[in-house]
């Protein structure tokens, strides 16, 4: 089944809007195609699960802890 580029963009935007309606810090995925698609459809950061884990295991500096680092998240991370 083929769908137009406009329809694919519409579907991606609708899905991204639904997934980010709670305003998460990050939209997490393990699918490279989903990451690419959702990155183009939302302003929310879209990250691979491995990226999030790598960020979490790196020991942050005190400056990072006091700034907008992932350790200071107040909103949930949405996993798709």
Phi, psi and omega in degrees: 000131178251138174233154184291160177300320179297318180292321178297318178296321179296316178297316180297316180295318178297316180294316179297319179298318179294318182289335182252013183295336177271007177058056179288158175291320185223141169259110186263141179211159174250002183258119180300323180292320177296319180300313180296314182295311182289329177299325180280344187255354183214157175273347177294141178296130176250124184224149174287147180303322179297324177297318181294318178296316180299318178296324183287332183267350175283131180286116183282154173284165180298325178299317179295321180296325181277349182260208180270045180283164177302338180289345183255014182299137177249342181254158182289157172266130181265124180253128179243000000 
